[in-house]
């Protein structure tokens, strides 16, 4: 295998990859008698997609989720076939290296000097069609090619400035809050919410401070003093909508408020201060905005060209699949 990595042939293949990729989309696709433009999604494929989803998520997909998976499967198959039709298989050094490696493994006595013949036999055996890595490489290259920007689509400084002006609210850093808390656990005797309400009365009557208040509650492993936390920070730590409840307590800073329920129990909070988020300067986010605009334009190009490509394919989908996923059949049938 080390001989393969040192092979001049391998280096030649890799060097030629980028040059050819830039020209690949301009190459006309092969005739329909060479490229099979009929795609049929077998029920077994749909079942496999559902099983994979269940293994990952822990439940069976609903109709909409299954619909999206089938749509993505069709799109990937189309992109793979188009990549092969445009010659990426024969001109991608990474793909060729992968296939040659597989042949060296499959054929005992095969030598790297026979690389061209090994590659030809690999393609003849359709190894590229079943190899997940090869498919992923070719599909990704097709996405890059379809998303290529024309010269007049390049992002200008004016484009970035307009995006910055129109999305200042999105760019603004989140407000951050500093607070102290008294925790009431569900694991202690008594109804926790009632305990929390009684403790709140005690804290207010005694005018407990942020320093002595927390000791009157239960121990809390994440601490009783939280500084500079955003709504999202609080939600990630304590559960959904906890951040909104804490920020609502900021209307009366310096006073104990609650109880606020979390995934752990109940909390009495005293807001010490709120730092308003600010919009970063243009120069700090210009690169990020430029990349966002560029990717939006690439995606628009991909979708437009992919729509044209889909029209050349005849797609058949099982009747059991959700109607929305059958749009390929409706559009191209």
N, C-alpha and C positions, 0 to 999 in steps of 0.2 A: 504493500500500500504506500510506503514511503517513496518507492520508485515512481508511483503515479503522481505524487505531489511534486516531485522534482522534474517530471517529464516536460521537455520543451513543447510537446504537443498540447499538453494541458495549459501551459502558459499562453500559447497562441490562441487557444479557444477562449480563454478568459479575456484576453485583450480585445478580441473581436466582438465581444458581446455588446458593449455599449454603443459601438459604431453602428452595428446592425440594428439594434433596438430602435434607434432614432429614425431608421428608414423603414422599419417593418410595416407600419400602418399604411404607408404609401404603396406598398406592394399589393396588387389586386388579389383578392381571395381566389382560391382554386375553384374550378367548376363544380357544380353540384354532383357530377358523376364521380368526383374524387372525394368531396366532403359530404358526409352523411348529414343532411339537414333535418332529419326526423329525430325528435327526442320524445321518448315515452317514459314517463315516471311510473315505474312499477309499484304496485301496492307494497311490496317488500321494502322498497326504498323509503316510502312514507313511514312504514312501521319502524324502520331503523332510525329515522330521524326522531320519531316520537320517543323511542327507547333512549336515545342519546340525551334528549332533553330531560327525560325523567331521571336519568342517572345524575345529571348535573344539578337540576333544580329540586328534585325530590318529589315531583308530582307529574302527572300527565299534562301535556300542553292542551290549552283550549283551542277552539277553531281558529281564532285570529293568530295565535302563535304558530300553529301548524301551517297555516296559510303562508306566513312569512318564511318559514323554513323551506317549504316547497318552492316558493318563489326564488329564494336564494340558491337553492339546489339547481334550478333551471338556469339561472343567470350564470352560475359557475360553470355549468356544462357548456353553455354557449361560448363563454369566454375561452374556455379550454380549447374547444374545437376551432375557434377563430385564431387562437395563437398558433395551433398546428398548421392551419391553412395558410397563415402568413409566414411560415417558415421559421418561427422562433425555436421550434424543436431542433432544427438542424444548425442553428446559429447561436444558441445560448450555451456558453461555456460551462455554466453551473449545471445545467440540465445534462449536457453531454458527459460531464465528469461523473454525475450521479449514475447514469445508465452504464457507463463503462465500468464503474466500481461494482455494480450489480452483476455484470457479466463476468468480471474477474472472480467474483464469489461463486457464481453458478457453474462456471466452466473450469474444472480443474485443469491446470496446465496452461491456461490462457496467459498471454504476456501483454504488457503494456505496449509493446511495439506493434501489436495487432489492433490498436485502438480503433481505427476507422472501421475495420471489419467487425469488431465487438459492438460498436455503436450501431452499425447496420443491423446486426442480428438482434440487438435489444429492441430496436424499433419494429423489426419484423415480428418479434414475439409480443409486441404491444405492451412492453413493460412500462412505457411512459403513461399508458392509460390507467393503470392500476396503482401507480406509485404516488402516494399522497404528497410527498415532497415535490416531485416533478410537477404535479398538477398545480400545487400552490405557487410555485415559481412562475409557471406559464400564465396562470390567471392573474397574478400580481403584475406581471409585465404588461399584459393586455390592459389592465386598469390604468397603468402609468401611461401607456401609449394613447388610450382613448381620452385621457385627461390632459393631454398635451395642450399648452396654451399657444395661441397665435400671437404674433408680435403686437397686435392692437389690443390684446387682452392682458398685457403686462400691467401690474399694479403700479400706479403712479403715486407720487407724494400727495397729489390732490385727492386721490381715492382714499388714502389713509386719513387725511385730515377730515374729509367728509364723514367717514365712519366714526372717527373720534368724536366729532361734534354731535352726531345723531345717537350715540350710545354711551353718553357720559354716565347715565344712571347704572348701566350694566357694569361699567368699568370702575365705578366708585367702590372703594374698599368698604367692607361691612362695618357697621357700628360695633363697638366692643364694650363690654360691661365688666365691672369689678364688683364682687359681692362676697358676703359672708353667709353661711347657712347653718341652720340647726337641723339635724337629721333625726327622723323618727322611723325606726325599723319596723317592718311587718313581723319580724321574728320575736319581738318582745311581748310579754303578756299585755292583754288589753287590746281594744279596737284601735288600730293605728291612727286613723283620722281623728277620732275623738281625743286621743292622747295629744296629737299635734295641735288641735284647737285649744286644748287646755294649756299647753305649753306656750302657745302664741299669746294667750291672755297674760300669762306669767311674765313673759319677756317684755310686753308692753307696760305692764303695771310696774315692773321694777326698772324700766328704762335700761334694759340690758344692752351692753355695748357689743360691737363686733368682736371684741376680745374675749369677754366672759360669757357671751350668749351660747356659742357652740358647745361648751362643756356641759350644758344642761340637757343636751339631747344624747343620742346614741352615737357611738363611734362610726365614722364613715371612712372607708379605705381610700377614697379619692381626694380627701382633704375637705376642710371646712371653709377655706378662703380661696376663691377663684378670681384670678386677675386677667383682664384683657380677653374675655371670651366672647365670640360672636354667637349669633343665633344657631348657626350650623354647628359650631363647636359644642354648644350645650345640647342640641338635639342628638348629636352623635354619642355623647357621653350618657345622657339621662333618658333619651327617648323622644319620640316625635312630639312637637308642640311645647316641649318644656321651655325652649328658648323664648317663644312668644310670651309665655306666662311670666318668665323672669323679667323680660323687658317691659312688660306691663307694670311690674312692680316699681320700675324706675320712675314712675310718675310721682311717687312719694319717697324720695331717697332718704336714707338714714333712719327708716322705720322698718320694723319687722312685718313681713307680709306672707300670706300663704293660708293654708298649706297647699303646696304644689306637688302633685303626684308624679312619680317617676317610675322607672323599671325597678328601682330599689326599695322605694317606700315613699315617705312624705317629707317635704322640705319646707322649712320656714326661712325666707331669704331676706337679707338686708342689703340693698343696693348702695354701694359706696360711691359710684361714679360711672358715667357713660362717656366714652370717647367716640365722637362722630367720625365716620369714615370719610375720607377725602378722595377726590378724583386724581389719579396719578398724572404727572405731566406727560404730554404727548410723546416726548422722546423716550420715556420709559416703557411705553406700550406700543410704539410704532411698529416694531418688528413683529410682535404678536398679531396686531391688526393686519399687517401686510400678509402674513401667512394665512389668516382667516379668510381674507378676501380672495387670495389666490386659490385656496382649497375650494371655496364656494364655486369659483369659475371652472376649476378643474372638474368638480362634480357635475356641474351643469353640462359641460362638454361630454363627460362620460355618459350621462343619461341620454343626451340627445343622440349620440352616435350609437349607443347600445340599443336605443329604440329602433334605429334604422336596421341594425344587425338582426334584431329579433324578428323583424318582418320577413327575413329570409328563411326562418325555421318553422317547421310544423311541429307543434307540441301537443302531446296527448297526456292527459292527467286523469287519474282514477276518479270515478263519479263521487267517491266518498270524500274527496278533498273539498274544503270550503270553497264556495263560489268565487271569492275574490282571487284565489290563486289560479283560477281557470282563465284569467284574463289573457294569458299567453295564447291559449287555444282560441279564444274569441277574437283576439287581435290578428292572429296569424293564420287562422283556419280559413 
